[in-house]
Amino acid sequence: MIDLAPHNIRTESLRYFLDTIEKHLRCLEVLKDNKHQNMFVSMIKSKIPRDVLLHIEIQKGTDHEWSVQELNYRLLAYITAKERADQDKYSSANTKKQMNNFGLTEGNYNGTQQQCGNYEKISMAERPHT
């Protein structure tokens, strides 16, 4: 674990880092070594990017010390949230790209929705025949 290089804030890099840490901890467990030592907490924290560490430190609070299990749990929660946000960001960018392909902007897209919504409210008898 000590040979792991510090990782950057990119989601993929953080996920790889966490998976590697968990693999090393499982190996220690199989070897019947104590994986709950403070030394492991220090090693893991030293490899986490400063911004990420600050975020999970704030989540943990100041009322108790880190354990390996809690550090991994908080890091996993952070990475999962970051992955979801990245997916939403990609999805939102993709939607805007598709709207642009059809010549729509957010302003006239909302107007189009309202017009279509009003059209749906017209009874079948009042609809123009096409």
N, CA, C and O atoms as CSV, one atom per row, in Angstrom:
chain,resi,resn,atom,element,x,y,z
A,1,MET,N,N,0.817,-1.195,0.000
A,1,MET,CA,C,0.000,0.000,0.000
A,1,MET,C,C,0.859,1.257,0.000
A,1,MET,O,O,0.493,2.279,-0.580
A,2,ILE,N,N,1.977,1.164,0.644
A,2,ILE,CA,C,2.824,2.347,0.748
A,2,ILE,C,C,3.401,2.744,-0.617
A,2,ILE,O,O,3.773,3.901,-0.819
A,3,ASP,N,N,3.476,1.794,-1.549
A,3,ASP,CA,C,4.022,2.067,-2.876
A,3,ASP,C,C,2.997,2.682,-3.824
A,3,ASP,O,O,3.355,3.100,-4.925
A,4,LEU,N,N,1.741,2.744,-3.420
A,4,LEU,CA,C,0.725,3.357,-4.280
A,4,LEU,C,C,1.028,4.828,-4.478
A,4,LEU,O,O,1.368,5.544,-3.537
A,5,ALA,N,N,0.900,5.258,-5.705
A,5,ALA,CA,C,1.121,6.680,-6.000
A,5,ALA,C,C,-0.111,7.478,-5.582
A,5,ALA,O,O,-1.231,6.974,-5.666
A,6,PRO,N,N,0.084,8.712,-5.135
A,6,PRO,CA,C,-1.069,9.551,-4.818
A,6,PRO,C,C,-1.923,9.748,-6.072
A,6,PRO,O,O,-1.400,9.880,-7.178
A,7,HIS,N,N,-3.209,9.765,-5.885
A,7,HIS,CA,C,-4.119,9.859,-7.020
A,7,HIS,C,C,-4.686,11.256,-7.153
A,7,HIS,O,O,-4.742,12.027,-6.195
A,8,ASN,N,N,-5.107,11.559,-8.381
A,8,ASN,CA,C,-5.694,12.871,-8.622
A,8,ASN,C,C,-7.200,12.818,-8.366
A,8,ASN,O,O,-7.721,11.791,-7.932
A,9,ILE,N,N,-7.880,13.894,-8.627
A,9,ILE,CA,C,-9.288,14.019,-8.263
A,9,ILE,C,C,-10.231,13.433,-9.321
A,9,ILE,O,O,-11.444,13.408,-9.115
A,10,ARG,N,N,-9.685,12.961,-10.452
A,10,ARG,CA,C,-10.533,12.358,-11.477
A,10,ARG,C,C,-11.243,11.142,-10.901
A,10,ARG,O,O,-10.662,10.366,-10.141
A,11,THR,N,N,-12.492,10.990,-11.269
A,11,THR,CA,C,-13.333,9.927,-10.717
A,11,THR,C,C,-12.749,8.548,-10.987
A,11,THR,O,O,-12.710,7.707,-10.089
A,12,GLU,N,N,-12.299,8.309,-12.200
A,12,GLU,CA,C,-11.754,6.990,-12.559
A,12,GLU,C,C,-10.512,6.675,-11.730
A,12,GLU,O,O,-10.314,5.541,-11.293
A,13,SER,N,N,-9.695,7.674,-11.523
A,13,SER,CA,C,-8.480,7.498,-10.737
A,13,SER,C,C,-8.805,7.173,-9.282
A,13,SER,O,O,-8.179,6.306,-8.674
A,14,LEU,N,N,-9.792,7.880,-8.734
A,14,LEU,CA,C,-10.206,7.622,-7.349
A,14,LEU,C,C,-10.804,6.224,-7.208
A,14,LEU,O,O,-10.541,5.532,-6.225
A,15,ARG,N,N,-11.612,5.805,-8.193
A,15,ARG,CA,C,-12.218,4.468,-8.149
A,15,ARG,C,C,-11.125,3.397,-8.190
A,15,ARG,O,O,-11.175,2.429,-7.432
A,16,TYR,N,N,-10.146,3.570,-9.069
A,16,TYR,CA,C,-9.036,2.613,-9.162
A,16,TYR,C,C,-8.270,2.561,-7.839
A,16,TYR,O,O,-7.922,1.481,-7.362
A,17,PHE,N,N,-8.013,3.716,-7.255
A,17,PHE,CA,C,-7.315,3.806,-5.980
A,17,PHE,C,C,-8.064,3.039,-4.891
A,17,PHE,O,O,-7.468,2.239,-4.170
A,18,LEU,N,N,-9.375,3.283,-4.772
A,18,LEU,CA,C,-10.169,2.608,-3.743
A,18,LEU,C,C,-10.196,1.095,-3.973
A,18,LEU,O,O,-10.060,0.322,-3.025
A,19,ASP,N,N,-10.370,0.675,-5.216
A,19,ASP,CA,C,-10.373,-0.763,-5.516
A,19,ASP,C,C,-9.037,-1.405,-5.136
A,19,ASP,O,O,-9.010,-2.517,-4.608
A,20,THR,N,N,-7.945,-0.715,-5.401
A,20,THR,CA,C,-6.615,-1.232,-5.066
A,20,THR,C,C,-6.428,-1.327,-3.548
A,20,THR,O,O,-5.891,-2.310,-3.039
A,21,ILE,N,N,-6.876,-0.299,-2.842
A,21,ILE,CA,C,-6.783,-0.310,-1.374
A,21,ILE,C,C,-7.588,-1.485,-0.807
A,21,ILE,O,O,-7.109,-2.209,0.066
A,22,GLU,N,N,-8.804,-1.665,-1.305
A,22,GLU,CA,C,-9.646,-2.753,-0.802
A,22,GLU,C,C,-9.024,-4.111,-1.097
A,22,GLU,O,O,-9.126,-5.029,-0.284
A,23,LYS,N,N,-8.381,-4.245,-2.253
A,23,LYS,CA,C,-7.708,-5.494,-2.598
A,23,LYS,C,C,-6.573,-5.772,-1.604
A,23,LYS,O,O,-6.424,-6.896,-1.125
A,24,HIS,N,N,-5.783,-4.752,-1.301
A,24,HIS,CA,C,-4.687,-4.922,-0.339
A,24,HIS,C,C,-5.221,-5.273,1.055
A,24,HIS,O,O,-4.645,-6.106,1.754
A,25,LEU,N,N,-6.307,-4.642,1.445
A,25,LEU,CA,C,-6.883,-4.931,2.765
A,25,LEU,C,C,-7.441,-6.357,2.833
A,25,LEU,O,O,-7.339,-7.008,3.873
A,26,ARG,N,N,-8.023,-6.840,1.749
A,26,ARG,CA,C,-8.505,-8.229,1.723
A,26,ARG,C,C,-7.335,-9.208,1.822
A,26,ARG,O,O,-7.436,-10.249,2.472
A,27,CYS,N,N,-6.229,-8.861,1.169
A,27,CYS,CA,C,-5.034,-9.713,1.260
A,27,CYS,C,C,-4.517,-9.774,2.697
A,27,CYS,O,O,-4.132,-10.838,3.182
A,28,LEU,N,N,-4.513,-8.628,3.371
A,28,LEU,CA,C,-4.093,-8.608,4.776
A,28,LEU,C,C,-5.015,-9.469,5.633
A,28,LEU,O,O,-4.567,-10.153,6.553
A,29,GLU,N,N,-6.293,-9.426,5.322
A,29,GLU,CA,C,-7.273,-10.215,6.080
A,29,GLU,C,C,-7.026,-11.707,5.879
A,29,GLU,O,O,-7.099,-12.480,6.834
A,30,VAL,N,N,-6.738,-12.113,4.655
A,30,VAL,CA,C,-6.458,-13.518,4.360
A,30,VAL,C,C,-5.192,-13.973,5.080
A,30,VAL,O,O,-5.108,-15.112,5.540
A,31,LEU,N,N,-4.217,-13.087,5.176
A,31,LEU,CA,C,-2.960,-13.416,5.861
A,31,LEU,C,C,-3.093,-13.318,7.384
A,31,LEU,O,O,-2.119,-13.497,8.115
A,32,LYS,N,N,-4.301,-13.034,7.843
A,32,LYS,CA,C,-4.601,-12.907,9.284
A,32,LYS,C,C,-3.828,-11.762,9.926
A,32,LYS,O,O,-3.491,-11.814,11.109
A,33,ASP,N,N,-3.553,-10.734,9.139
A,33,ASP,CA,C,-2.873,-9.545,9.648
A,33,ASP,C,C,-3.942,-8.547,10.110
A,33,ASP,O,O,-5.068,-8.566,9.615
A,34,ASN,N,N,-3.590,-7.694,11.040
A,34,ASN,CA,C,-4.539,-6.715,11.570
A,34,ASN,C,C,-4.641,-5.535,10.593
A,34,ASN,O,O,-3.728,-4.715,10.495
A,35,LYS,N,N,-5.748,-5.468,9.886
A,35,LYS,CA,C,-5.925,-4.395,8.901
A,35,LYS,C,C,-6.510,-3.129,9.522
A,35,LYS,O,O,-6.760,-2.156,8.811
A,36,HIS,N,N,-6.728,-3.126,10.813
A,36,HIS,CA,C,-7.348,-1.980,11.496
A,36,HIS,C,C,-6.326,-1.109,12.226
A,36,HIS,O,O,-6.679,-0.386,13.158
A,37,GLN,N,N,-5.092,-1.173,11.816
A,37,GLN,CA,C,-4.053,-0.375,12.455
A,37,GLN,C,C,-4.125,1.075,11.982
A,37,GLN,O,O,-4.483,1.352,10.838
A,38,ASN,N,N,-3.782,1.986,12.878
A,38,ASN,CA,C,-3.763,3.408,12.533
A,38,ASN,C,C,-2.763,3.711,11.417
A,38,ASN,O,O,-2.923,4.685,10.680
A,39,MET,N,N,-1.743,2.879,11.299
A,39,MET,CA,C,-0.753,3.063,10.251
A,39,MET,C,C,-1.411,3.000,8.868
A,39,MET,O,O,-1.043,3.764,7.975
A,40,PHE,N,N,-2.376,2.103,8.687
A,40,PHE,CA,C,-3.056,1.986,7.396
A,40,PHE,C,C,-3.924,3.211,7.125
A,40,PHE,O,O,-4.017,3.671,5.987
A,41,VAL,N,N,-4.552,3.732,8.160
A,41,VAL,CA,C,-5.346,4.959,8.001
A,41,VAL,C,C,-4.438,6.089,7.517
A,41,VAL,O,O,-4.791,6.829,6.598
A,42,SER,N,N,-3.278,6.216,8.137
A,42,SER,CA,C,-2.324,7.270,7.752
A,42,SER,C,C,-1.843,7.094,6.321
A,42,SER,O,O,-1.747,8.068,5.574
A,43,MET,N,N,-1.540,5.868,5.935
A,43,MET,CA,C,-1.072,5.609,4.576
A,43,MET,C,C,-2.142,5.962,3.548
A,43,MET,O,O,-1.856,6.609,2.541
A,44,ILE,N,N,-3.372,5.533,3.809
A,44,ILE,CA,C,-4.468,5.797,2.870
A,44,ILE,C,C,-4.718,7.300,2.766
A,44,ILE,O,O,-4.842,7.839,1.666
A,45,LYS,N,N,-4.791,7.975,3.917
A,45,LYS,CA,C,-5.043,9.420,3.907
A,45,LYS,C,C,-3.956,10.184,3.161
A,45,LYS,O,O,-4.239,11.191,2.511
A,46,SER,N,N,-2.716,9.711,3.250
A,46,SER,CA,C,-1.623,10.413,2.576
A,46,SER,C,C,-1.715,10.316,1.056
A,46,SER,O,O,-1.095,11.113,0.351
A,47,LYS,N,N,-2.468,9.365,0.547
A,47,LYS,CA,C,-2.604,9.160,-0.901
A,47,LYS,C,C,-3.848,9.824,-1.482
A,47,LYS,O,O,-3.994,9.897,-2.702
A,48,ILE,N,N,-4.737,10.305,-0.634
A,48,ILE,CA,C,-5.995,10.911,-1.090
A,48,ILE,C,C,-5.747,12.377,-1.434
A,48,ILE,O,O,-5.094,13.086,-0.668
A,49,PRO,N,N,-6.263,12.845,-2.582
A,49,PRO,CA,C,-6.110,14.266,-2.921
A,49,PRO,C,C,-6.669,15.169,-1.821
A,49,PRO,O,O,-7.655,14.832,-1.166
A,50,ARG,N,N,-6.035,16.300,-1.634
A,50,ARG,CA,C,-6.375,17.221,-0.540
A,50,ARG,C,C,-7.845,17.626,-0.532
A,50,ARG,O,O,-8.475,17.632,0.525
A,51,ASP,N,N,-8.404,17.968,-1.704
A,51,ASP,CA,C,-9.809,18.392,-1.767
A,51,ASP,C,C,-10.756,17.280,-1.347
A,51,ASP,O,O,-11.746,17.521,-0.655
A,52,VAL,N,N,-10.446,16.065,-1.769
A,52,VAL,CA,C,-11.285,14.911,-1.409
A,52,VAL,C,C,-11.179,14.653,0.088
A,52,VAL,O,O,-12.187,14.426,0.756
A,53,LEU,N,N,-9.969,14.688,0.607
A,53,LEU,CA,C,-9.759,14.455,2.039
A,53,LEU,C,C,-10.499,15.502,2.867
A,53,LEU,O,O,-11.123,15.169,3.874
A,54,LEU,N,N,-10.435,16.749,2.454
A,54,LEU,CA,C,-11.153,17.810,3.156
A,54,LEU,C,C,-12.650,17.526,3.181
A,54,LEU,O,O,-13.299,17.673,4.216
A,55,HIS,N,N,-13.189,17.121,2.045
A,55,HIS,CA,C,-14.621,16.830,1.956
A,55,HIS,C,C,-15.031,15.695,2.899
A,55,HIS,O,O,-16.018,15.814,3.625
A,56,ILE,N,N,-14.277,14.605,2.887
A,56,ILE,CA,C,-14.667,13.480,3.746
A,56,ILE,C,C,-14.360,13.752,5.218
A,56,ILE,O,O,-15.023,13.202,6.097
A,57,GLU,N,N,-13.369,14.588,5.495
A,57,GLU,CA,C,-13.108,14.995,6.886
A,57,GLU,C,C,-14.298,15.793,7.436
A,57,GLU,O,O,-14.705,15.604,8.582
A,58,ILE,N,N,-14.842,16.671,6.615
A,58,ILE,CA,C,-16.005,17.463,7.040
A,58,ILE,C,C,-17.184,16.543,7.298
A,58,ILE,O,O,-17.912,16.729,8.273
A,59,GLN,N,N,-17.384,15.552,6.436
A,59,GLN,CA,C,-18.485,14.597,6.628
A,59,GLN,C,C,-18.331,13.800,7.917
A,59,GLN,O,O,-19.306,13.551,8.626
A,60,LYS,N,N,-17.102,13.406,8.210
A,60,LYS,CA,C,-16.852,12.585,9.405
A,60,LYS,C,C,-17.113,13.369,10.683
A,60,LYS,O,O,-17.647,12.837,11.656
A,61,GLY,N,N,-16.736,14.620,10.666
A,61,GLY,CA,C,-16.876,15.414,11.879
A,61,GLY,C,C,-15.641,15.294,12.754
A,61,GLY,O,O,-14.647,14.680,12.366
A,62,THR,N,N,-15.714,15.887,13.940
A,62,THR,CA,C,-14.543,15.927,14.816
A,62,THR,C,C,-14.696,15.096,16.082
A,62,THR,O,O,-13.838,15.143,16.963
A,63,ASP,N,N,-15.770,14.345,16.178
A,63,ASP,CA,C,-16.043,13.640,17.431
A,63,ASP,C,C,-15.320,12.307,17.600
A,63,ASP,O,O,-15.331,11.749,18.697
A,64,HIS,N,N,-14.695,11.782,16.554
A,64,HIS,CA,C,-13.961,10.525,16.700
A,64,HIS,C,C,-12.858,10.412,15.647
A,64,HIS,O,O,-12.813,11.175,14.681
A,65,GLU,N,N,-11.968,9.434,15.863
A,65,GLU,CA,C,-10.837,9.202,14.962
A,65,GLU,C,C,-11.279,8.329,13.795
A,65,GLU,O,O,-12.290,7.630,13.863
A,66,TRP,N,N,-10.502,8.388,12.735
A,66,TRP,CA,C,-10.762,7.549,11.579
A,66,TRP,C,C,-10.480,6.088,11.891
A,66,TRP,O,O,-9.572,5.775,12.661
A,67,SER,N,N,-11.256,5.198,11.295
A,67,SER,CA,C,-10.928,3.775,11.233
A,67,SER,C,C,-10.764,3.459,9.749
A,67,SER,O,O,-11.246,4.209,8.900
A,68,VAL,N,N,-10.099,2.376,9.437
A,68,VAL,CA,C,-9.924,1.983,8.039
A,68,VAL,C,C,-11.288,1.777,7.389
A,68,VAL,O,O,-11.524,2.196,6.256
A,69,GLN,N,N,-12.173,1.127,8.126
A,69,GLN,CA,C,-13.511,0.836,7.595
A,69,GLN,C,C,-14.279,2.127,7.286
A,69,GLN,O,O,-14.874,2.249,6.215
A,70,GLU,N,N,-14.269,3.079,8.205
A,70,GLU,CA,C,-15.001,4.324,7.973
A,70,GLU,C,C,-14.368,5.156,6.864
A,70,GLU,O,O,-15.075,5.775,6.070
A,71,LEU,N,N,-13.052,5.172,6.809
A,71,LEU,CA,C,-12.366,5.913,5.750
A,71,LEU,C,C,-12.741,5.350,4.379
A,71,LEU,O,O,-13.028,6.103,3.448
A,72,ASN,N,N,-12.736,4.029,4.264
A,72,ASN,CA,C,-13.136,3.402,3.000
A,72,ASN,C,C,-14.602,3.693,2.680
A,72,ASN,O,O,-14.951,3.965,1.531
A,73,TYR,N,N,-15.449,3.634,3.695
A,73,TYR,CA,C,-16.879,3.904,3.486
A,73,TYR,C,C,-17.100,5.340,2.996
A,73,TYR,O,O,-17.848,5.558,2.043
A,74,ARG,N,N,-16.461,6.310,3.634
A,74,ARG,CA,C,-16.619,7.722,3.241
A,74,ARG,C,C,-16.046,7.980,1.854
A,74,ARG,O,O,-16.611,8.743,1.070
A,75,LEU,N,N,-14.927,7.342,1.561
A,75,LEU,CA,C,-14.319,7.500,0.247
A,75,LEU,C,C,-15.209,6.873,-0.829
A,75,LEU,O,O,-15.373,7.437,-1.910
A,76,LEU,N,N,-15.776,5.716,-0.529
A,76,LEU,CA,C,-16.702,5.071,-1.469
A,76,LEU,C,C,-17.926,5.950,-1.715
A,76,LEU,O,O,-18.357,6.099,-2.859
A,77,ALA,N,N,-18.488,6.529,-0.661
A,77,ALA,CA,C,-19.655,7.402,-0.804
A,77,ALA,C,C,-19.317,8.623,-1.657
A,77,ALA,O,O,-20.116,9.044,-2.494
A,78,TYR,N,N,-18.130,9.188,-1.442
A,78,TYR,CA,C,-17.697,10.350,-2.225
A,78,TYR,C,C,-17.557,9.981,-3.700
A,78,TYR,O,O,-18.033,10.708,-4.572
A,79,ILE,N,N,-16.908,8.858,-3.978
A,79,ILE,CA,C,-16.683,8.429,-5.360
A,79,ILE,C,C,-18.007,8.119,-6.051
A,79,ILE,O,O,-18.207,8.499,-7.204
A,80,THR,N,N,-18.905,7.439,-5.361
A,80,THR,CA,C,-20.210,7.106,-5.932
A,80,THR,C,C,-20.989,8.373,-6.268
A,80,THR,O,O,-21.591,8.467,-7.338
A,81,ALA,N,N,-20.979,9.345,-5.364
A,81,ALA,CA,C,-21.666,10.621,-5.629
A,81,ALA,C,C,-21.026,11.334,-6.818
A,81,ALA,O,O,-21.723,11.915,-7.650
A,82,LYS,N,N,-19.713,11.287,-6.892
A,82,LYS,CA,C,-19.002,11.929,-8.000
A,82,LYS,C,C,-19.322,11.244,-9.326
A,82,LYS,O,O,-19.475,11.914,-10.347
A,83,GLU,N,N,-19.425,9.918,-9.320
A,83,GLU,CA,C,-19.792,9.179,-10.530
A,83,GLU,C,C,-21.203,9.541,-10.981
A,83,GLU,O,O,-21.450,9.719,-12.174
A,84,ARG,N,N,-22.124,9.650,-10.033
A,84,ARG,CA,C,-23.498,10.046,-10.376
A,84,ARG,C,C,-23.538,11.456,-10.948
A,84,ARG,O,O,-24.238,11.717,-11.927
A,85,ALA,N,N,-22.794,12.353,-10.340
A,85,ALA,CA,C,-22.757,13.736,-10.827
A,85,ALA,C,C,-22.143,13.797,-12.219
A,85,ALA,O,O,-22.603,14.559,-13.069
A,86,ASP,N,N,-21.110,12.999,-12.454
A,86,ASP,CA,C,-20.496,12.949,-13.780
A,86,ASP,C,C,-21.480,12.415,-14.814
A,86,ASP,O,O,-21.521,12.909,-15.940
A,87,GLN,N,N,-22.276,11.407,-14.441
A,87,GLN,CA,C,-23.280,10.867,-15.360
A,87,GLN,C,C,-24.343,11.909,-15.660
A,87,GLN,O,O,-24.749,12.066,-16.812
A,88,ASP,N,N,-24.802,12.629,-14.629
A,88,ASP,CA,C,-25.801,13.673,-14.827
A,88,ASP,C,C,-25.253,14.769,-15.722
A,88,ASP,O,O,-25.958,15.281,-16.592
A,89,LYS,N,N,-24.006,15.122,-15.510
A,89,LYS,CA,C,-23.361,16.152,-16.306
A,89,LYS,C,C,-23.287,15.713,-17.758
A,89,LYS,O,O,-23.570,16.498,-18.663
A,90,TYR,N,N,-22.908,14.462,-17.985
A,90,TYR,CA,C,-22.814,13.930,-19.336
A,90,TYR,C,C,-24.198,13.866,-19.973
A,90,TYR,O,O,-24.372,14.216,-21.140
A,91,SER,N,N,-25.169,13.420,-19.203
A,91,SER,CA,C,-26.535,13.319,-19.703
A,91,SER,C,C,-27.084,14.693,-20.066
A,91,SER,O,O,-27.719,14.852,-21.109
A,92,SER,N,N,-26.843,15.688,-19.211
A,92,SER,CA,C,-27.312,17.046,-19.460
A,92,SER,C,C,-26.635,17.630,-20.697
A,92,SER,O,O,-27.291,18.272,-21.516
A,93,ALA,N,N,-25.342,17.414,-20.835
A,93,ALA,CA,C,-24.615,17.913,-22.000
A,93,ALA,C,C,-25.116,17.230,-23.264
A,93,ALA,O,O,-25.234,17.865,-24.312
A,94,ASN,N,N,-25.409,15.942,-23.168
A,94,ASN,CA,C,-25.917,15.193,-24.307
A,94,ASN,C,C,-27.292,15.708,-24.728
A,94,ASN,O,O,-27.565,15.826,-25.922
A,95,THR,N,N,-28.158,16.015,-23.763
A,95,THR,CA,C,-29.485,16.542,-24.054
A,95,THR,C,C,-29.381,17.884,-24.760
A,95,THR,O,O,-30.082,18.126,-25.743
A,96,LYS,N,N,-28.510,18.758,-24.265
A,96,LYS,CA,C,-28.328,20.064,-24.900
A,96,LYS,C,C,-27.804,19.904,-26.317
A,96,LYS,O,O,-28.210,20.637,-27.218
A,97,LYS,N,N,-26.905,18.952,-26.517
A,97,LYS,CA,C,-26.360,18.704,-27.854
A,97,LYS,C,C,-27.470,18.241,-28.792
A,97,LYS,O,O,-27.538,18.691,-29.936
A,98,GLN,N,N,-28.337,17.351,-28.326
A,98,GLN,CA,C,-29.448,16.872,-29.146
A,98,GLN,C,C,-30.416,18.005,-29.452
A,98,GLN,O,O,-30.924,18.098,-30.570
A,99,MET,N,N,-30.680,18.873,-28.468
A,99,MET,CA,C,-31.565,20.014,-28.693
A,99,MET,C,C,-30.982,20.921,-29.768
A,99,MET,O,O,-31.707,21.391,-30.645
A,100,ASN,N,N,-29.680,21.168,-29.705
A,100,ASN,CA,C,-29.025,22.009,-30.701
A,100,ASN,C,C,-29.100,21.382,-32.085
A,100,ASN,O,O,-29.223,22.096,-33.080
A,101,ASN,N,N,-29.029,20.058,-32.160
A,101,ASN,CA,C,-29.123,19.370,-33.437
A,101,ASN,C,C,-30.484,19.610,-34.096
A,101,ASN,O,O,-30.588,19.595,-35.322
A,102,PHE,N,N,-31.511,19.827,-33.301
A,102,PHE,CA,C,-32.845,20.078,-33.819
A,102,PHE,C,C,-33.155,21.570,-33.895
A,102,PHE,O,O,-34.291,21.960,-34.162
A,103,GLY,N,N,-32.140,22.405,-33.658
A,103,GLY,CA,C,-32.327,23.850,-33.736
A,103,GLY,C,C,-33.086,24.424,-32.560
A,103,GLY,O,O,-33.674,25.501,-32.666
A,104,LEU,N,N,-33.082,23.721,-31.441
A,104,LEU,CA,C,-33.799,24.184,-30.246
A,104,LEU,C,C,-32.806,24.739,-29.244
A,104,LEU,O,O,-31.688,24.238,-29.126
A,105,THR,N,N,-33.208,25.762,-28.531
A,105,THR,CA,C,-32.464,26.248,-27.381
A,105,THR,C,C,-33.356,26.008,-26.181
A,105,THR,O,O,-34.524,25.650,-26.331
A,106,GLU,N,N,-32.812,26.205,-24.993
A,106,GLU,CA,C,-33.639,25.973,-23.805
A,106,GLU,C,C,-34.856,26.879,-23.791
A,106,GLU,O,O,-35.933,26.467,-23.361
A,107,GLY,N,N,-34.695,28.106,-24.257
A,107,GLY,CA,C,-35.817,29.062,-24.259
A,107,GLY,C,C,-36.935,28.633,-25.178
A,107,GLY,O,O,-38.089,28.579,-24.755
A,108,ASN,N,N,-36.619,28.319,-26.456
A,108,ASN,CA,C,-37.704,27.936,-27.347
A,108,ASN,C,C,-38.128,26.490,-27.147
A,108,ASN,O,O,-39.221,26.111,-27.569
A,109,TYR,N,N,-37.285,25.665,-26.507
A,109,TYR,CA,C,-37.691,24.300,-26.181
A,109,TYR,C,C,-38.823,24.329,-25.164
A,109,TYR,O,O,-39.794,23.584,-25.297
A,110,ASN,N,N,-38.710,25.186,-24.142
A,110,ASN,CA,C,-39.771,25.293,-23.145
A,110,ASN,C,C,-41.057,25.796,-23.783
A,110,ASN,O,O,-42.144,25.329,-23.442
A,111,GLY,N,N,-40.941,26.754,-24.714
A,111,GLY,CA,C,-42.123,27.241,-25.420
A,111,GLY,C,C,-42.756,26.146,-26.251
A,111,GLY,O,O,-43.981,26.044,-26.313
A,112,THR,N,N,-41.936,25.323,-26.893
A,112,THR,CA,C,-42.448,24.209,-27.690
A,112,THR,C,C,-43.184,23.226,-26.795
A,112,THR,O,O,-44.236,22.707,-27.171
A,113,GLN,N,N,-42.642,22.970,-25.625
A,113,GLN,CA,C,-43.317,22.080,-24.691
A,113,GLN,C,C,-44.666,22.644,-24.298
A,113,GLN,O,O,-45.650,21.907,-24.235
A,114,GLN,N,N,-44.729,23.940,-24.033
A,114,GLN,CA,C,-45.990,24.554,-23.633
A,114,GLN,C,C,-46.994,24.482,-24.768
A,114,GLN,O,O,-48.170,24.200,-24.540
A,115,GLN,N,N,-46.537,24.738,-26.002
A,115,GLN,CA,C,-47.450,24.665,-27.130
A,115,GLN,C,C,-47.975,23.251,-27.295
A,115,GLN,O,O,-49.168,23.051,-27.520
A,116,CYS,N,N,-47.089,22.269,-27.186
A,116,CYS,CA,C,-47.519,20.882,-27.308
A,116,CYS,C,C,-48.446,20.515,-26.164
A,116,CYS,O,O,-49.414,19.776,-26.346
A,117,GLY,N,N,-48.145,21.029,-24.998
A,117,GLY,CA,C,-49.013,20.754,-23.851
A,117,GLY,C,C,-50.401,21.325,-24.076
A,117,GLY,O,O,-51.391,20.676,-23.739
A,118,ASN,N,N,-50.498,22.536,-24.645
A,118,ASN,CA,C,-51.801,23.136,-24.929
A,118,ASN,C,C,-52.524,22.345,-26.007
A,118,ASN,O,O,-53.743,22.187,-25.951
A,119,TYR,N,N,-51.791,21.855,-26.972
A,119,TYR,CA,C,-52.392,21.088,-28.051
A,119,TYR,C,C,-53.040,19.833,-27.494
A,119,TYR,O,O,-54.111,19.429,-27.947
A,120,GLU,N,N,-52.396,19.215,-26.515
A,120,GLU,CA,C,-52.938,18.002,-25.909
A,120,GLU,C,C,-54.245,18.274,-25.181
A,120,GLU,O,O,-55.068,17.372,-25.016
A,121,LYS,N,N,-54.438,19.509,-24.747
A,121,LYS,CA,C,-55.650,19.837,-23.999
A,121,LYS,C,C,-56.865,20.045,-24.921
A,121,LYS,O,O,-57.999,20.047,-24.441
A,122,ILE,N,N,-56.650,20.216,-26.211
A,122,ILE,CA,C,-57.738,20.403,-27.150
A,122,ILE,C,C,-58.438,19.063,-27.336
A,122,ILE,O,O,-57.794,18.026,-27.488
A,123,SER,N,N,-59.747,19.102,-27.320
A,123,SER,CA,C,-60.486,17.848,-27.472
A,123,SER,C,C,-60.286,17.281,-28.868
A,123,SER,O,O,-59.879,18.003,-29.777
A,124,MET,N,N,-60.561,16.034,-29.042
A,124,MET,CA,C,-60.380,15.382,-30.332
A,124,MET,C,C,-61.197,16.060,-31.425
A,124,MET,O,O,-60.745,16.127,-32.567
A,125,ALA,N,N,-62.393,16.566,-31.106
A,125,ALA,CA,C,-63.266,17.210,-32.098
A,125,ALA,C,C,-62.672,18.524,-32.559
A,125,ALA,O,O,-62.872,18.919,-33.708
A,126,GLU,N,N,-61.925,19.231,-31.669
A,126,GLU,CA,C,-61.386,20.535,-32.003
A,126,GLU,C,C,-60.056,20.451,-32.737
A,126,GLU,O,O,-59.589,21.458,-33.269
A,127,ARG,N,N,-59.447,19.298,-32.779
A,127,ARG,CA,C,-58.144,19.155,-33.416
A,127,ARG,C,C,-58.291,19.252,-34.930
A,127,ARG,O,O,-59.256,18.754,-35.509
A,128,PRO,N,N,-57.326,19.897,-35.550
A,128,PRO,CA,C,-57.371,19.947,-37.014
A,128,PRO,C,C,-57.096,18.571,-37.597
A,128,PRO,O,O,-56.276,17.813,-37.078
A,129,HIS,N,N,-57.781,18.264,-38.665
A,129,HIS,CA,C,-57.594,16.939,-39.303
A,129,HIS,C,C,-56.442,17.050,-40.282
A,129,HIS,O,O,-56.369,17.989,-41.075
A,130,THR,N,N,-55.560,16.098,-40.218
A,130,THR,CA,C,-54.403,16.122,-41.118
A,130,THR,C,C,-54.419,14.956,-42.044
A,130,THR,O,O,-53.521,14.813,-42.873
